[in-house]
Amino acid sequence: MPQPAPAPPALNSFDEFTRLDEVVLGRADHYDAHHTDTSWRLFFYDNVAPVLGRHTSPSGEELLPIPAQLVDELNEDIAGLADALTGCGVNVLRPAAPGKDVDIRSPHWDARATPPLNVRDQTIILGNTIVETAPHVRARAFENDLLKPVFYRYYKDGGANWLSMPRPALARGSLDTSYFTRQGLDVARATDNERAGTIEGLGLEMVFDGAQCMRLGRDVLVNVANHNHELALRWLRDNLRDLRFHRLNAMADNHIDSVLVPLRPGLLLLRSPEYLKFLPEAMQSWDVIYAPETDDRNFPDYSDLGFVIPIGSRYMDINLLSIDENTVVVNSLYPELIKVLEARGFTVVPVRHRHRRLFGGGYHCFTLDTVRRGGPEDYLS
């Protein structure tokens, strides 16, 4: 007699470092272009400002084509990550595949949809709660539809809670540029060709990504760099009252997982000493591993392919994934960090990731850890 399929494990993910049992790994199918509209340019402004305007299609669309060779190599590296995670005893789930290039449209803008590769960005798992966030980039507005089969698995069969931030309209004027203007930067290269329509009276909206957070049991660090993020922090505090949310004041323009990685209670990986001041006082006495300098020759040169924009930070390889408090998955192309971590007693699982600056994500970005063994411990008191 056929046996019923076993129920999925209950959603449980309170931190970044306790034993990982189940994870969602993103897909890069049909990631053959960046749609470089105003929302995209502002999101990646620190990295793309010097070369904005060089790439548009003959039709005038704001599409930056990505050569097929690079997409194939990315898929090879993702397959290597899937094998490594499975080899560590982690159950790997995947989003649905988009199946084709998809053009999306709202009443206010249109865009080429981004595939669900950086699955950390549009969702935060907070204990047994799925929180879908409010995307910065218009091309990513419907990305989480491809994760809904996974979310329903946890909701229907695993008893998870499921919340969504208000969906932003991302109309003209929705995005706050104050992080850049406070630094005296002119964002005209990003905003002058804005094509989106306006919504009278709307103003700045709640806009936020999951990768602006780091989880530490009952405490969550939240990077807030502008009013869009401030609204999201208020929403998190209003809707998840059992957790303590700590405001990091403009540690970065948005994501922080290439700046800060808690490795275990009392030990963190940090880009440089200048970021200590942003942390809660209780964390400023933790032991710190500072990320070693990397050789820029470890990053591919795309100039021969006619593609010159590095959208991701040169510190992207800090963006590692912990299997447990002693085991980490690190890009094999960052041998300097591997050496430092091994000297501190970590077991390092090296996995190649060539095009991290091109696709804007490392191994923490590519994964959404849904089942870890830790709970709502208090690591900061």
N, C-alpha and C positions, 0 to 999 in steps of 0.2 A: 504494500500500500504506500503511495507516495507520501513523503513527509513534508509538512509545511516548511517554508523557508524560515530560517531563524530570524527573529526580530533584530533590527539594527541596534547597536549599542546606544544608550542614551546620550544625547548631546551633553558634553561636559568639557568646557575649556575655559579655565580661569587665568591662565598664565602662559608664558612663552617657553617654559623650560622643563616642566615635569614630563614624565614618560608619555610619549606620543603614541596613540593607538590607531587613530584614524584621521585622515587628512583629505581635503579636496585639492587636486593639482590642476592648474589651469591648462587651457588649450590655446594653440596658436593658429588653428586652421583659418585660412583666408586672412591672415594678418599681412596683407600685401600693400598697405598704404596707411599713412597717418593723415587724418583730416585736420589740416592746420588752420582751423578757424580761430577766432579771438579767444574762445574758452581754452583751447589747447595751447595757444601761444602764451596766455597768462599763466597757465598751470606749470609749463616748463620754462618759464621766462628766463630764469637764471642761466639755463644752459643753451637756449636756442636764440636768444636775442641777437648775438653777433651775426647770424646768417639768415635771419628772417627775410623773406621776400625773394630768395633765390629759386624757390621751387613752387611752381604752379603748373597745372596741366594746360594743354593747348586750349581747352574749352573755358579756361578761367576758373575752374573749380580749385578749391584749396586742398588738393590732394598731393601728397608727397609719396610717390611710388617707392616700394621697398623691393629690391631685386629678389627674384625667386630663390636664388642660391642661398641668400641669407635666411629666408624663411625655412628652407630645407634644413639648414644647419641648426637653426633654433629648435626645430622639431626633433632633430637627432639628440640635442642636449637635453630636452625635456624628457625624451624616452630614457635617457641615462639617469635622470633624476628619479623617474618612476621606478626603475629597476633598483636603484640604491635604497629608496624608501621601503620597497617591498622586501629587500634583503635585510633591512633592519627590523622586520616584523611589523611594519606599519601597513594598515589597510588603506589603499589608495582609491579614492573616488574621483570621477572626472565630470565636468560640466557636459551638457549636450553640445554637439558640434553645430556650428551655424549652418553648414551645408553649402553656403554660397556667399558672395559679397552681398551685403545688405545696405541699402540706402534708407535712412530713416528721416522722418519729417515731423515737426510739430507745427502748430499754427504760427510759430515765431522764427523758426530756423530749420535747416536741413543739414545732414551730415552723413558720412560713411561710417557705419557702425563698427566699433572695435570688438574683436573677439574676446572671450572670457579668459584671458591669459593671466593678468595680475588680479587674481581673485581676492586677495587681501584688501583691495582698495574699496570695494563697494559693500563690504560686509564686516561687521565685528561679531565674534562669538563671545558673549559675556555670560559665563556659566552655562546655564541651560537655555539661553535666549539668543536667537538669531536676530541681529539688528542690521537691517539693510539701510545703508547710509544715503546721503544726498549728493550725487556726483557733481564734480567740478566741470567735467568735460562733456559737451553735448553729445559727442559720438559714443559715449558710454551710458547714455540714459536708459537703454533697454538691455544692457549687458547681463544683468542678474536674471533675466527671463531664462537664460540657459543654465542657471544654477537652481531653478525652481524644482526640478525633479529631485535633487539632493535635499533641498529644504523641506519638501513635502515628506520625504522619507523620514526625516527626524520629527516632523510635526505630527504626521498621522500615525506612525508606528513607534516613535520613540518618546512621545510626550513633550517635545520641546515647545517653548514659547517662541513667538515670532512677531517682531515689531518692525515697522518701517518709518524712517524719518519722512516728513512731508516731501513729496517729489518737487524739486525746484523747476520752475518754468525756464530758467536760464535765458531769459529775455535780455535785450540790451539794457545794461545798467544793473543787472543782478549781481555782478561780481565786484568785490571790493579790491581795489588796487593799492590800498594804503600800506601794505607791507613794503612795497617797492617805493612808493612816494616818500615814506618816512626815511628811506635811505638816499633820497635825492635822485632816484632813477626815473627816467622818462619812459613810460610804457607805451608811447605813441606807436611804436612799431607793432605792438600787439593789438592796439585798439582802433587805429585810424581806418582800417578797412572793415570794421564791424558791419555785418549784413543782417544781423538779427533784428526782429521787430521789437517794439516796446510794449509794455503793459502799464497803462497809466496808473500812477499811485503805488506801484509795487515796490520799487527800491531794492535794497540789498536783501538777499534771501539767505535761508539756511543752506549752506553748501559745505560738504565735509566728506572726508574719506576715512575708512577704517584704519588705514596705515598711519593716521595721525595719532594713533593710540598705542600704548604699550601696557600690557596687563600684568598685574602682580597680585594674584589672589583677589582679595576684596578691594584692592586699590587699582585704579586705572589712571595712567598718565596721559594727558590730552594736550596736544600742541594746538595753541590758539594764536594765529598770526593776524587775524582780521575780524571784521564784524560777522562775515559769513560763518566763521568757525565759532564765534562767541554765541551765536544763536543755537548752534548744534550742541555746545557744551551745556547750555541751559536745558535743552530738550533731553539730553542724556540724564542730567540730574533729576529732572522732573519725572522721568519714566523708569528709571532703574535706581530706586531709592535705597536698596540694600548695599550698593557699591559706593565707594568714595572716589570721586573724580578730582584729580589734581591738575590744575591749569599750568601748563608750561607756556610761558609768555614768549611767543615767537622764537622758539628754538630753531625753526626752519620755516620756509614759506608754506609747506604743507606736511608731507610725509616725514617721519622721524626714524624709520627703520634702517636708514643708512647713516644715522648719527648715533643711535643708542640701541643697544641690545642687552637686556638682562640675561645673563648666562645661568645663574642660580642665585638663590638668596644670598645677598652680601657680595656678589661679584657681577660686574657689568663690563661690557665692551663699549668704549666710547671713542668717537672720532678724534677728539683732542681735548686737552684740559679746559679750553674756553667754554665748553658746554656744561661743565659741572655746576655753574651758577644757576642754570635753568632748572635743576632738579629739586625735588622736595628736600628739605633739610635732612630728613632721616636717611636719604640716599647719598648725601654728600660725604658720608664717612665710609661708604662701601669701598671695597677693594676694586680697583679699576685696571683693566687692560686697555691701553691706548692702541688704536689701530696703527700698525706700521705703514710707512710710506710704501706705495706700490710703484713699480716700473711702468711708465706709460706705454712701453712696448708690449705690455700684456693686453692692451686694447687694440682691436682691429683698426686698420686704416681703410676707410671706405672710399677714398678719393678716386681710386681707379674705377669705381663702379658708379661714379657720378652722384654719390650720396654722402653728404658731408655733415649732416646734423647729428651730434650726439645728444639725445634728449635726456639721458640719465646722468646722474652725478658720477664723477670719477671715483667716488667713494662707495659705489654700488655694492662692492663685494663684502662690505661690512654686513650686508643684508643676508645673514646666514639663518639656517633653520636648526633648532635644537631638537634632537631625538629624546634626550633626557638630560639630566644635570651634568653628565660627563661626556656626552656624545653629540657632535655637531656636524652638520652637512655644510661644507664650505666649497666655494668655487676653486677648482684645482689650479686656475690661472691666477690665484692670489697666494703664491707659496710663502710670502712673507708672513701672512696671518696664520697660515697652517703651522709654520715653525713656532710662532709665539704661543699658539694654543696648545700644541703638543708639549712644549716646555712647561706649561702650567698643568699638565696631566690630563688634558682632554684627548679622547679618541676622536680623530677627525676623519670623516668620510668625504674624500675629495671627489667632486663631480664637475666635469667641464661645463662652463657656460660662457660662450664666446661673445654673444651680442647683447650683453646686459645693458650697455649704454644706448643701444639702438632701440630696444623695445621697452626700456624704462623700468626694468624690474630685476631683482635678484631672487634668491630662493625663498626668502620670507614673503616677498610680493607674490610669487607664483603659487603659494600654498595658503590654505585656510584650515587651520588645525581645529577640528571639530570634537575630537575626543582626546583629552589628556587626563591623567590620573589625579592631578592636584585639585584642590578645592578652594574655598574662599578664605584661605589663610591670611593672617595679618603679618605681612613681612616688614611693615614700616613703623610699627609702634615699639 
